[in-house]
């Protein structure tokens, strides 16, 4: 199961590091980059509630296989994109497919050991961090070999096929066998009135500003604001993801000794000082050091809130995927909004908006 998360983040990590190359190759504007980042996420989040509800029924295994095949198709189409519209179409296939493939595999993992959700989510995140690190490294190797960003993404599309077919043998424990989709949708919508569910959804959305959103714009920041070349930008992304990998490894050790919610508050307070310093400090080397620090600090910002969401909906892991998709509808608009703002006032000024992440974590993270 962890191999599927590794592959997902390898694809995402490669694409994030390659954005300067993709933008130049396809002739994209900031607004188009924002649309490509936002619209597929919006479509995927809109479909996640249905995928999650269906995932709590006997349809889960079918959805896993279909999602895996769609994931492979999306990566293959991305590798042959010729412009904005073809890239957008490829990613609009991939984001919903990821919900059916990766998200339901994660839900299956959460079902196996309910008492170990935080640690299993930490292991899941660690596997993803290996992908985050491996993506830029794969891209750098592909560039050195003359394959470019298209070659490495096409290769990952092929790798996805055996993992997709491997989902047929997963140990699926359904806790709502026999539910109708109508009942499942009503239950998922009702859970949005639960205060704890809303808290964890808010934490996930806020933390994502300094996770996936920051990751998506980091390479462009180095090129357009710090004035480095694409290779130095890829190194910056690799340093951030490498530090995140080390932090995710340490998180497994820390969760044996510290409560996850306490860690969230302390790390958010530290990030509140580190992130503005990263934006203000001159020089590539200093920014690399602060990027590494940020990568360490935000470890656990996904695993702990996500485990909290599953714990708030015991025995209904598919419903957790569903409400996560509903919450993700708002989050899917963020990259588009940032892209439009960056096109108006510049990327450097826009990056200050991501400071809302540690501020929100300090407000929303439970104290006890």
N, C-alpha and C positions, 0 to 999 in steps of 0.2 A: 504493500500500500504506500509506503514511503517513497518508493521508486516513482510513483505517479506524480507525487508532489515535486520530487526532484526534477522530473522532465518538464512539468509545467513552469517551474521557475527558471530552468535552463532556457526555454523558449522566451519567457518574459525578460530574463536578464540579458539575453543576446539582443533582443529587439530594443531594450532601453539603451544599451550602450551604442547601438547602431543608429540611433535617431539622427545624429548629424549627417551620417552617410545616406540614410533613407531620405531625409529631407532634401539633400542636394541631388540625389539620384532621381527622385520623383518630382522635384521642383515644388515642394510644399511650402506654404506660408505658416506663420504662427497659428493663425486661426484654423487652418486645415489640420495642423498637428493636434490642436485642441479638440477638433471634431473627431479625428481618428481615435484619440484617447477616450473621448467622452461617449460618443454615440453607441459603439459596441457595448460599453459598460452599462449604458442605460437600457439597451435591449436585453442584455443578459440578466440584469437585475429585475426587469419587468417579467421575465420568464422564470426566474428562480423560485418565486412562490409556488408556481404550478409544479416545477420540478421537485421541490422539496416535499410538497404534499403528496405527490405521486411516489416519492421515495420512501414514504412510510407505508407503502403497500407492496404487493407482490411484483409490481412493475419495476422495482429498484434495479434488479439485475439487467433488465432490458435497457433501461435508461443509461446504465453504466457503459454498456457496450456501444450503444448509439452515440453517446457523448464522446467516447474515446475515438470512434471513427471520424466524428465531426471535428474533433481536435486535430487529428492528423490531416484532414482535408484543409482546414484553415491554415495550418503551417505551410502546406504545399502551395496553396494559392498565394499566400503572402510572399513566398520566395519568387513568384513569377509576376508580381504586381508591376504595372507599367505607369501608374498614376494614382491620383487621390482616390478616384472612385473604385478602382480595382482593389486597392489596399483596404479601403473602408469595407467593401463587400467581404473580403477575406476575414477581417477581424469581427465582422458582425456574425459570421458563422462560428468563429472560434470562441467568443465570449459566452454565448449560451451553451455551447458544447462543453466548455470548461465547468459550467455549473452542474451539468449532468454527469460529468466524468470525475473531476477532481473534488467538487464539493460533496458529492454523495459517497466517495471513497473516504473522505474525512469523517462524514457522519457515521459511516460503518465502523471506523476506528474508535470513535467516541462511544459507540454502543458496546464495544467489547469489554472495557474496563471503566465503568462509570466513576469508581472511586479514584481513578488515576487520570482524570481528564486533563488537569493542568500539566502534568508531566508528559502525557501523551501528546498534547498540543505543543509542548515545548520540543518534543522529538520531531513532530511534524514540521514545525518551523525551522528546526535545525536542518532537516533534509532540504527544505526550500532554500535555506541560506547557502547550502552547497551549490544549488542551482544558480542563485544570485551571483556567487563568485565564479562559477564555471562559465556562465554566459559571456561575460566580457573576455575571459581567457579564451574561450572557443572562438569568439569574434576576432581577437588579436591573431590567433593562430591561422584562422581562415584568410585574413588579410595578408598575412606573411606568405601563405601558400598560393595567393592569387585567386582564392575562391570567392572572396567578398562576403557581404552579409547574406546574400541570397543562397550561397552554397551551404552555409552552416544551418540555416533555417530549414532548407530542403532535407538535409540529413536528419534533423530532429523529427521531421514529419514521418520519415520512414521508421525511426525508433519508436514512435508512438503506437504503431500497429500491433506489435506483440503484447504491449501493455494493455491495449484496449481489449484484445481477446482474452487476456489473463484475468480480467474482472469476472469472467464466468465462474471462476473457482473461489471467489472470496466468501468468507464465512459471514453471511448476512443474517442478522438477528432482527427481525421486524417486530416492533412492539405494538403496531396498530394494524395488524393483518386483517384484511376484510373491510377496512374503512372505505367509504366512497369518497371520491374527490370533493364532492359538495360538502360533506361533513368535515373533511380535512381543511378545506379553505375556510370554513366558518371558525374552526378551532384556531387556525393560524391567525386570523384577523382578531379573534377574541384575545389572544395572547399579547397583542399590541397594547392592551389596556393594563398590562402588568407592569408595575413600576420598575421591577428589577430587569425585566426584558428591555424596557426603554433605556435604562441606565447603561446596560452593556452594549446596546446598539449605538448609543451616543458615544461611548468610549471607543468603539471600533471605528466609527466614522471620523472622529476627531484625530485619533492616532494615525489614521491613514494619510493625513496631510504630510507627516514626516516619515511615512513609509512608502507606499506605492506612488503617491503624487510627487514627493521629493525625488524618488528614484527616476520617475519618468522625465523630469525636467533637469536632472543633475548634469547630464552630459551637455545639454544645450546651455546651461548656466556657465559651465567651464569654457565653452567655445565662444559664446556671445558676450558674456559679462567679464569673465576672468581672462579672455582673449588667449586661450590655448588652442592647440590643434586637436584634431579628432583623436589622435593617439593618446595625448595627455588627458583628454576628457574621458576616454575609456579607462585609463589608469585611475582617474579619480573615482569613477563608478566602482571599479574593482576594489579600491581601498575601502570605500564605504561598505560594500557588501562583504569584504573580507573581515572587517571589524565586526560587522553584524554576525557573521559566522562564529567568530570567537565569543561574542556576547551570548549567542544562543547556546553555545556549548557550556558557558559558565552558568547560564540560567538553569540548566538541569541540576547543577550542583547547588545553586542558591535556593531553589524551591524546596530542597530538603531542610533548609534552615530558616528561611524567611517567607512570610506569607506573600502571595503574589500581589495582592492589592497594596500592601505596604511598599513593595518594590516599585509599583507603578507611580506612586506619589513622589518617592525620592528621586527616581530617574527623570520624571517630568520636571521637577524643580531644577535639577542639574542641566537639562536640555534648555530650559528657559534662559540660562546664562550662556550656554555654549553656542546656540544657533545664531543669535545676533552677532556674536564675536566672529563666527564663520563668515557672515555676510560683510562685516566691516573690515576685517584684517586684509591688508594687501599681501600679494605674493602667493605664488602657486604652492610653495612648500608649506607655508603656514595653513593654507586652506586644506591641504591634504591631511595635515595633522588633526584639524578640527573636524573634518569629515569622518576620520577614523573614530574620534571621540563620540560623535553623534551616532555612528553605527553601533557602538557599544551601548550607549544609553538607551536607544529605542528597542533593544532586544526585550522581548516579552510584551511589547505593546500590542501585538496581535494575539499571541498565544493565550495570555491571561484573560483579556476580555472575551475572546471566543470561547474558552472553556467556561467562563462565567455564563455566557448565553446558553450553552448546552445544559449547564447545571440548572438554569432557571426553567428549562423545559425538559424535565427528566422523562426518559422513555419515549421522547418524540424528537429524535435527531433530525428527521426530515422537516419537521415544523421549524426547527432552529435554522435550517437552510432557507426555508420559506421566508421567515421574518427577517433573516439577514438580507435576503434579496429585496424585500420591501424597503429596509433601511438603506440598502445600496442604491436605490433609485435616486436618492438625494445626493449621495456621494458621487454618482456617475456624472453629475452636472459640474462637479468641481474642476476637472481638467479643462473642460470647455470654457468655463468662466475664467480660469486663470489664463488660458490661451488668448481669449478676447481682451482681457486686461493687459496682458503682456504686449499685444499688438498695439495698444493705445499708449501705455506709459513706459513700456520697456520691461524686459524680464527681470532686471536687477531689482527694480522697485517692487515688482509683483512677488518676488520670493519672500518678502517680509510678511506677506499674508499667512505663510505657513507657521508663523509663530503662534497662531491660534491653537496649534496641536497641544503643546505642553500646558498652555493656559487652561484648555478644556479638560485635560486629564486631571489637573489639580482640583478642579471644581467637581468633576463627576466621579472620580475614583472613590469607592467607599472607604471610610476610615476604620471600620471594624468588620 
